[in-house]
Amino acid sequence: MFGIFSILFYLVLSWNVLQNVDEVLNNRKVNLLAYLEENPEAPFKEDNPLDDFTFFPVEKKVFQESYESYTDTLIYEPVDDEFDEYRKLTAYVKLHNNNYRLEIIKPHLEAGEMIGTIAITLGSLFMGLALSFYLTQRIISKKIWKSFFEMLERLRLLRFDKEKMPELPSTNIDEFRMLNEAVNELVRKNTEVFQSQKQFIENASHEMQTPLSIIQSRLEALIGQAELSKKQAEIIEGIIGSTQRLKKLSKTLLLLSKIENRQFILSEQVDIQTILCRSMEFYEEHKAALNISVKAETRDSLKVQGNIMLTEILIQNLLKNAFLHNIENGMVSVQIMENKLIIANTGQKQEIGKVFEKDKLFNRFYKQSRNPNTWGLGLAIALKVAETSGWGLHYYKEEGLHIFEVNFG
């Protein structure tokens, strides 16, 4: 668009310049002839280099009455040592009863100079306008959108688990004021839902724990009685085991809910090596029972920002998965690398006709083994901890090993 405008501007300017020069040439011709008519004694030479006009005598048969033409021509300038552009008027006139061809020349703007002038002028104008428009828009936009970005920043820091909600900035702009009202209402409703859900989960967990503890304690008291038969004792032991599993499930689901609701502080300094070494001690018995060899490369110190308790849960769940689903004379490998924790283990052979669904590995209650001591929640919790902490947890299989990689970077 700017290029088309520049071309049109050049054409219009050129036409105007030529019109003005032609008008000057015509006025010069009229004034010159009038002067020479009134002063016949005024000497003039047909070809005087100091004048801008020249009279060339012509024969009568060549003479053309009322003929005029305006043309462009080049004339050599010794001073500049170059040819300059001139506008020339050619006309046939009678003077002192003699026929002449009159040529009058006037310099005019050269095309190169004109294009350069236009380019510089319009370019500067365009750059000035663009800069002015940009600065104006920046200033106006910054002022108009200030309250909006303040609102975004406060919403970014919004925590539903905090009792005090952020106060959104006031504004004189109707649209932003309506948006403020809608956001305030939305935040209020979601806070109420969150608090209600949180209260329900805590109450339900507490109410479940109390009767389960009572049932377990009474069953333990009952099993201690001597008059019970062996079969009755086995039944009660099974009930006690189920009760313990229900208590554990209740606590696990409550923990998962708290993680999802981000009820943990994630600004603590966590030493991965210390937690890993401490957690490995919990599986010494399982290691000895299956004769599992452990290869640990934990000499490198790795400290990350997160929550110490959640990180312990993450590492313990991955280690539990590695030992619990291992095989006799199997292997567990633990490596601490730069911003990474890698836990690899051998595993049980896939049952015939059963497909390993990798995409469902981190789903809740998903389990392929028939081990009654697992709920299928360990890896789901580990993934939630990683996501909440801003880490990555990935699974892949390589050379017959099941590998879980935690990327803290």
N, C-alpha and C positions, 0 to 999 in steps of 0.2 A: 504493500500500500504506500509506504514511504517512497519507494523507488518510482512508482507510477506518478505520484504527486510531484516528485522532483523533475521528471521528464516533462510533464505538463507545464510546470512552473518555468522550466527552461525555454520551452517553445513559446509560451506567452510572453516571457521577458524578451526573447529574441525578436519577436514580431513587433513589440512596442518600441524596442531600440531602433529597429530598421525604419519604422514609421516616423519616429522623431528625427532620425538622420535625414530621411527623404524630405521631410518638411523643412529642415534647415537648408538642405540643398536647393529646394524650390524657392525658398525666400531669398537665398543668396543670389540665385539667377535673376529673379525679378528686380531686386535692389541693384544688382550690377548693371543690368540692361538699362534701367531707369537712369542710373547715374551717367552712363556713357551716352545716352540719348541727350541728356541735358548738358553734358560737357563734351561736345564733339572734339574739342581741341585737346582733351585729356589723352596723353600718349599711352598706348598700351602695346605690348609686344605679344604676338600670337603664342609664344611659348616661353613664359617667364618662370623659372624654377622657384622664385620667391612667392609667387601667387598660387592660390588654390584653384585657379581656373586657367583654361587655355582655349584660344580661338584658332580653329583650323579653317582656312579658306577652302570652300568647296565650289564645284561648278554648279550651275543652275539645274542641270539634269539630275544631279545627285541630291540636290536640296529637297528636304521633305518638310512641308509645312506642318506645324503643331506636333511634331514628333518629339517624344520624351521617353527616356528609358532609365531605369535605376538598376544598376548592377553592382555586384561585389567584384573587387579587383585586388591584386597584390602589387605593392610598390616597394621597391628596394630602399631601405633606409641606411645610408652609409654610417651614421653614428652608431646604430645598433648592429650593423652588419647582418641584417636579416630582412626578410620580406614581411611587411605589416599589412594587415587587412584594412582596406578602404572601401567606402561607398562612393560610387561614381554616378553622376547625372550627365546624360548625353542628350543634347537638344540642338535643333537647327534654328538659327536666328538670323535676322537681317539687321545689319548695323552699318549706317552710313552708306546705304545702297549697295552693300556687299553681303554676300552669303557666307555664313560661317557655321561650322560645327563646334558647339560650345561643350566643353567638358569641365565639370566642377567636381572636385574630390573632397571628401571629409573622412577623417579616421573614425572608426567605431570599435566597440569592444570586440576583441577576438573571442572565438568560440571557446578556446582552451581557458582563457582568463575568466570568461563568464561561467563555464562549468565549474572551475575551481572555486570561484566566489560563491556560487550557489551551493556547492558541496560543503564548503566550510561554514557558510551561514546557516543552511538548513540542518547540517549535522550538529552544529553547536546548539541550535534552537531545539532540535529533537532531543539531544542529550540533556539539555537543561530542563525541558519539559518532563522527560522520563525521570530524571533525578528528583525534580520537584514533586511529581506524582508519587514516586516511591516513598519519599520522606513524609509527604502528607498522609499517604495511606498508612504508613507505619505508625505515625503519631496518632492518627484518628483511630486506627484499629487497636492500638495498644490501650487507648483510653476507653474505647467501647467494650473491648473484650476483657478488660482487667478483672471485673467482677466474675466473669465466666471462668477464667483460669484460676482465680482464687477458690471458686467453688470446686473445680476439678481437683485442686491440690488438697482441699480439706476432705473431699470424698475419697481421695486416694489413701488418706490416713485413717479412714473410718474403720473402727473395730466394733462389731456388734456385741462383743463380750464386755465392752466398757459401758458403764452406766451413763456417763455423760456423753451426749452426742455432740458432734461439732456444730458450731453455730455458723450457718452460711452467711456470706456477706450480703448486705442490703444494696439495692441498685435502683436507679431511676428509670431504667429501660423496662418497658412493660413485658417484653418477651422473656427477659431474664428473671424478672420478678415472678412471672407465672411459672417459669422453670424451677425457681427456688421453692415455691410453694409445693409444686409437684414432687420435687426431690425430698423435701422435708416430710411430706406425707408418706412417701415411699419408704424412707429411712425409718420413720416411726413404726409403720406397720411391720417391716421386716425385723426391726428390733424386738417388737412384741412377739412375733413368731419365733425368733431365735431364742429369746428368754424362756418362752413357753416350752419349746422343744427341749432346751437344755434342762429346765426344771423337771420336765417329764422323764427324761432319760435318767437323771440323777435319782429322782424319786423311785422310778421303776427298778433301777439297779439296787437301790437301798432296800426297797420293800422285798425284792427277790432274795437278797443276801440274808436278811434276817430270818425268814422261815427256813431257808436252806440250811443255815447254821444250826437252827434249832433241830431240824430233822436229822442233820448229821450227828449232832451231839447225843440225841436220844438213841439213834441207831447204834452209836459207839457204846453207849451205856447198855443197850440191849444185848449186844454181841458179847459183852463181858459176863453175861449170866451163864452159869454152869449147866443149867437144865436144857439149853438149846442143843438140838441135834446138829450133826455136821452139815446136813443139807440145808437146814435153816440158817446156820451161820454163813454158808456160802451165799445164800440168797441175800442176806443182810449186807454182806460185804459188797455184793454187786450193786445194791441200792446205794450204799455209802459211796462207791466209786462213781456212780451216775450223778449223785448229789455234788460231789467234788467237781465233776466235769461241768455241771450246770453253773456252779459258783464261778469256775474259771471262765466259762463262756460269757457270763454276765459281766465280769470284770473286763474281759477282752473287748466286748462290744462297747462298753462305756469308754474304754481307752480310745478305741477307734473313733467314736463320736467326738471326744475331746480333741483328738488330732485334727479331724475334719473342721471343727469349729475354731481351730487355731487358738486354743486356750493355753498355749505354752510359749514362754519367752524364748526367742531364737537368737539372742545376742550374747550368749555365753561362749567362752573359749573352750573348745572341745579337743582333748588329746586322743586321737584315734588309736595310737599305739597302746596307751595305758588301758583304754576300755577293751581293746582286743585281747590283750594279755590276760586281763582279769576275767573276761568272758570265756576264754578257752579252758579255764580251770573247771568250769561247770560240766564239761563234757569228758572229763578224764575217765569216768566210770564207763560211759558208752564207748569211748575209744578202746578201753581195755577189753570190753565184752566182745567186740567185733574184730579186735586186733587191727584197728585202723591206724595206718601210718600218717603222721601229720608233717607236712613240709611248710614251715613258716619262714617268711622273709619279712620280718617286721623291725629291722634295725633302723630304717629311716623314720625319722620323727615327722608326723603329719598333724598339724593343728588347724582346725577349721572353726568357723563361726556357726553356732547352732544351739541346740538344747542338749545338755548332757544326758538327761534321762531318756529322751527320744532316740538319741544316737545309740545308747546302750541297747534299747529295744530293737533298733534296726539291726545292729551287729549280732545280737543274740538270736534273733529270728533267722538270720541268714546262716549262722553257725548251726543252729538247731536243725534247719532244713538239710544242711550238708551232712550232719552226723546221723540224723534220724532216718534218712532215705538212702543211706549208704549200704554197702554190702560187706560181707565178711572178708577180711584181708584187703579191704578197700583203702582209699587214699583221700585225704583232704589237704588242699593247698591253700595257703593264705599269703597274700602279697600286699605290701604297702608300697605304692609307687607315688610319683609326683601327682598329687591331687586325686589319687585313685586308690580304691580298695578292691581287690579281686579275690573272691572265694570260689574255689573249684573243687569238685568232688566226683568220685565214681558213683554210679547209681545202679539200681536194680534194672534188670533186663525188661524190655517192654513185653507185656503179655500179648499173646497171639490174638489178633482180631481187635486189639485195643489201640486206638490212635492217640498219640501224644499231642494235645492241643496247646501249642505254645502261646497262642493269643489269649487263652483263658487262665494262664499260669498265675496271674496276679489278681484274679477275680476272687471275691469272697466265697467261702465255703467250697471252692473248687479243690478237689483232691483226687489223685489217681490211685494212691496206695490204699490198702485196706487197714491201715494202722488205726486202731480205735482211739489212740492217744492224741490224734491230731484233728483239728476242726477245719483246716483249710483256710485259716485266717492269718497265719504268720506272714506269708509273702504279701498279702493285701495290706497288712499293717506296715510292713517294711516299705512298700511303695508309697503309701500315704505319708510316712515320715519323710521319705526322700523328697516328695513333691512339696510338702509343707516347708521343708528346709531349703528348697531351691536347688536340690541335687538331682542327679540322674541315676536311675537304677535300671540296668539292662540285663537280659539273659541271652545267652547263646551257648551252643554246644560245639565243642571242638575236640577232636581226637578221643572221642568217647567220654569226655568230661563235661559235666554240667557246670557252667560258669556264670556267676553273678558278679557284675561289675558296678560299683558305686563311684560315680564321677562327682567329686566335690567342687570342681571348677566352675 
